[in-house]
Amino acid sequence: MSATGAKTLVTPCPACLSAFKYEYKEWYGLEPPTPKVLHYSEFVKELLDKGAISFRNVAGELPEKIIYHDPCELGRGLGIYDEPREVLEAIPGILVLEYDDKRENSKCCGGGGGMFGVYSDLSMAIAARKLKEALKMGAKALVSSCPACMLNFK
């Protein structure tokens, strides 16, 4: 990546973020591939803060009520809780709901560590419980900042 001149690597995957940001150095003695490594929610939040981007009102185009699920690796693993919420809250026309168990108390989606590939029944049961809770709270959509979580919730 250094040959490209890139200064920032942006990833949607919390596990990849951890690997690029910390584990390259710790496990392999390698420097991160770019000076700055960010989760996409951090990147979008930076752009919003700089005024480089903004969201238009999406009322009627997207679900009015969404619920945010904290991914285990992104939250408890990397301490990133605020940026995903701040990005979602910057979208006019939606209301961001929260689970009772959120942030560091968030419950796993059931997909962490490839669990859905090994214990698929248990994985689906855990995801179903979170989805039922979201529906009970009036959410019309569930949002997460982790591709593994989103796959498991499908």
C-alpha beads as a LAMMPS data file, in Angstrom:
LAMMPS data file: protein, C-alpha beads

154 atoms
153 bonds

1 atom types
1 bond types

-500.0 500.0 xlo xhi
-500.0 500.0 ylo yhi
-500.0 500.0 zlo zhi

Masses

1 110.0

Atoms # bond

1 1 1 0.000 0.000 0.000
2 1 1 2.851 2.373 0.642
3 1 1 3.589 2.331 -3.093
4 1 1 0.167 3.875 -3.725
5 1 1 0.862 6.859 -1.505
6 1 1 -2.237 6.120 0.558
7 1 1 -2.153 7.727 3.971
8 1 1 -5.293 6.133 5.380
9 1 1 -6.656 2.606 5.260
10 1 1 -10.408 2.367 5.895
11 1 1 -12.109 -0.934 6.656
12 1 1 -15.683 -1.928 7.519
13 1 1 -14.464 -4.962 9.465
14 1 1 -13.588 -4.600 13.161
15 1 1 -11.373 -7.709 13.075
16 1 1 -9.457 -6.323 10.093
17 1 1 -9.132 -2.964 11.834
18 1 1 -7.613 -4.679 14.849
19 1 1 -5.244 -6.680 12.655
20 1 1 -4.053 -3.696 10.612
21 1 1 -3.842 -1.304 13.540
22 1 1 -2.363 -3.516 16.260
23 1 1 -1.682 -7.114 15.341
24 1 1 0.614 -6.449 12.369
25 1 1 3.118 -4.918 14.767
26 1 1 2.461 -7.186 17.742
27 1 1 2.412 -10.516 15.908
28 1 1 4.581 -9.954 12.857
29 1 1 6.772 -7.007 13.781
30 1 1 5.403 -5.094 10.790
31 1 1 4.274 -1.504 10.666
32 1 1 0.645 -0.902 9.666
33 1 1 0.256 -0.597 5.876
34 1 1 -0.639 3.109 6.189
35 1 1 0.068 5.724 8.853
36 1 1 -3.639 5.936 9.696
37 1 1 -6.016 2.968 9.997
38 1 1 -9.711 3.656 10.632
39 1 1 -13.019 1.893 10.886
40 1 1 -15.367 3.290 8.250
41 1 1 -17.559 4.866 10.947
42 1 1 -14.535 6.818 12.217
43 1 1 -13.717 7.899 8.664
44 1 1 -17.261 9.063 7.897
45 1 1 -17.434 10.864 11.263
46 1 1 -14.213 12.727 10.410
47 1 1 -15.673 13.773 7.056
48 1 1 -18.877 14.959 8.742
49 1 1 -16.893 16.930 11.327
50 1 1 -14.834 18.631 8.590
51 1 1 -17.975 19.476 6.636
52 1 1 -16.670 17.460 3.695
53 1 1 -19.927 15.488 3.520
54 1 1 -23.460 15.822 4.797
55 1 1 -26.605 13.755 4.610
56 1 1 -29.809 14.878 3.003
57 1 1 -33.155 14.274 4.643
58 1 1 -34.172 10.685 3.977
59 1 1 -37.653 10.859 5.489
60 1 1 -39.851 8.431 3.612
61 1 1 -36.903 6.770 1.863
62 1 1 -35.412 4.837 4.764
63 1 1 -36.990 3.264 7.829
64 1 1 -37.837 5.971 10.349
65 1 1 -36.772 3.931 13.356
66 1 1 -33.568 1.933 13.351
67 1 1 -31.763 0.157 16.150
68 1 1 -28.001 0.012 16.464
69 1 1 -26.201 -3.185 17.467
70 1 1 -22.722 -2.807 18.992
71 1 1 -20.350 -5.378 17.478
72 1 1 -18.235 -7.163 20.099
73 1 1 -14.883 -6.560 18.416
74 1 1 -15.557 -2.933 17.517
75 1 1 -16.926 -2.021 20.924
76 1 1 -15.379 -4.104 23.659
77 1 1 -12.357 -4.997 21.537
78 1 1 -11.486 -1.563 20.152
79 1 1 -13.535 0.847 22.269
80 1 1 -15.390 2.353 19.312
81 1 1 -18.926 3.173 20.425
82 1 1 -19.630 6.818 19.636
83 1 1 -18.683 7.203 15.973
84 1 1 -21.246 4.757 14.541
85 1 1 -24.004 6.392 16.590
86 1 1 -22.926 9.922 15.683
87 1 1 -22.912 9.049 11.982
88 1 1 -26.390 7.519 12.198
89 1 1 -27.714 10.443 14.235
90 1 1 -26.426 12.830 11.555
91 1 1 -28.887 11.370 9.035
92 1 1 -32.006 13.563 9.029
93 1 1 -35.266 11.658 9.066
94 1 1 -34.300 8.647 11.156
95 1 1 -34.519 7.922 14.853
96 1 1 -31.776 5.747 16.335
97 1 1 -33.051 3.378 19.007
98 1 1 -30.821 1.603 21.509
99 1 1 -30.963 -1.862 22.998
100 1 1 -31.144 -1.968 26.788
101 1 1 -27.861 -3.900 26.666
102 1 1 -25.649 -1.578 24.678
103 1 1 -22.072 -0.410 24.381
104 1 1 -19.834 -2.497 26.679
105 1 1 -22.895 -4.439 27.863
106 1 1 -24.030 -5.364 24.353
107 1 1 -24.834 -8.995 23.736
108 1 1 -23.159 -10.844 20.881
109 1 1 -25.089 -11.248 17.624
110 1 1 -24.104 -14.905 17.543
111 1 1 -21.811 -14.525 14.554
112 1 1 -18.544 -13.622 16.231
113 1 1 -15.456 -15.662 15.521
114 1 1 -17.175 -17.533 12.720
115 1 1 -19.610 -19.085 15.181
116 1 1 -22.297 -19.226 12.487
117 1 1 -20.101 -21.634 10.534
118 1 1 -19.513 -24.009 13.432
119 1 1 -22.619 -23.720 15.618
120 1 1 -25.173 -22.412 13.156
121 1 1 -28.264 -23.349 15.198
122 1 1 -26.987 -21.552 18.288
123 1 1 -25.817 -18.623 16.177
124 1 1 -29.250 -18.229 14.581
125 1 1 -31.014 -18.512 17.952
126 1 1 -28.888 -15.704 19.383
127 1 1 -29.504 -13.506 16.332
128 1 1 -33.246 -14.230 16.438
129 1 1 -33.413 -13.099 20.059
130 1 1 -31.777 -9.760 19.198
131 1 1 -34.029 -9.299 16.163
132 1 1 -37.163 -10.005 18.218
133 1 1 -36.049 -7.453 20.787
134 1 1 -35.513 -4.879 18.017
135 1 1 -39.009 -5.476 16.636
136 1 1 -40.504 -5.245 20.117
137 1 1 -38.894 -1.805 20.489
138 1 1 -40.449 -0.635 17.220
139 1 1 -37.349 -0.754 15.032
140 1 1 -37.941 -1.133 11.317
141 1 1 -34.280 -1.875 10.581
142 1 1 -31.209 -3.082 12.426
143 1 1 -27.838 -1.442 11.783
144 1 1 -24.434 -2.716 12.831
145 1 1 -20.867 -1.701 12.061
146 1 1 -19.616 -5.213 11.383
147 1 1 -20.033 -7.344 8.257
148 1 1 -20.082 -10.575 10.302
149 1 1 -22.937 -9.248 12.441
150 1 1 -24.887 -8.150 9.391
151 1 1 -24.442 -11.553 7.740
152 1 1 -25.612 -13.272 10.883
153 1 1 -28.681 -11.056 11.208
154 1 1 -29.710 -11.824 7.607

Bonds

1 1 1 2
2 1 2 3
3 1 3 4
4 1 4 5
5 1 5 6
6 1 6 7
7 1 7 8
8 1 8 9
9 1 9 10
10 1 10 11
11 1 11 12
12 1 12 13
13 1 13 14
14 1 14 15
15 1 15 16
16 1 16 17
17 1 17 18
18 1 18 19
19 1 19 20
20 1 20 21
21 1 21 22
22 1 22 23
23 1 23 24
24 1 24 25
25 1 25 26
26 1 26 27
27 1 27 28
28 1 28 29
29 1 29 30
30 1 30 31
31 1 31 32
32 1 32 33
33 1 33 34
34 1 34 35
35 1 35 36
36 1 36 37
37 1 37 38
38 1 38 39
39 1 39 40
40 1 40 41
41 1 41 42
42 1 42 43
43 1 43 44
44 1 44 45
45 1 45 46
46 1 46 47
47 1 47 48
48 1 48 49
49 1 49 50
50 1 50 51
51 1 51 52
52 1 52 53
53 1 53 54
54 1 54 55
55 1 55 56
56 1 56 57
57 1 57 58
58 1 58 59
59 1 59 60
60 1 60 61
61 1 61 62
62 1 62 63
63 1 63 64
64 1 64 65
65 1 65 66
66 1 66 67
67 1 67 68
68 1 68 69
69 1 69 70
70 1 70 71
71 1 71 72
72 1 72 73
73 1 73 74
74 1 74 75
75 1 75 76
76 1 76 77
77 1 77 78
78 1 78 79
79 1 79 80
80 1 80 81
81 1 81 82
82 1 82 83
83 1 83 84
84 1 84 85
85 1 85 86
86 1 86 87
87 1 87 88
88 1 88 89
89 1 89 90
90 1 90 91
91 1 91 92
92 1 92 93
93 1 93 94
94 1 94 95
95 1 95 96
96 1 96 97
97 1 97 98
98 1 98 99
99 1 99 100
100 1 100 101
101 1 101 102
102 1 102 103
103 1 103 104
104 1 104 105
105 1 105 106
106 1 106 107
107 1 107 108
108 1 108 109
109 1 109 110
110 1 110 111
111 1 111 112
112 1 112 113
113 1 113 114
114 1 114 115
115 1 115 116
116 1 116 117
117 1 117 118
118 1 118 119
119 1 119 120
120 1 120 121
121 1 121 122
122 1 122 123
123 1 123 124
124 1 124 125
125 1 125 126
126 1 126 127
127 1 127 128
128 1 128 129
129 1 129 130
130 1 130 131
131 1 131 132
132 1 132 133
133 1 133 134
134 1 134 135
135 1 135 136
136 1 136 137
137 1 137 138
138 1 138 139
139 1 139 140
140 1 140 141
141 1 141 142
142 1 142 143
143 1 143 144
144 1 144 145
145 1 145 146
146 1 146 147
147 1 147 148
148 1 148 149
149 1 149 150
150 1 150 151
151 1 151 152
152 1 152 153
153 1 153 154
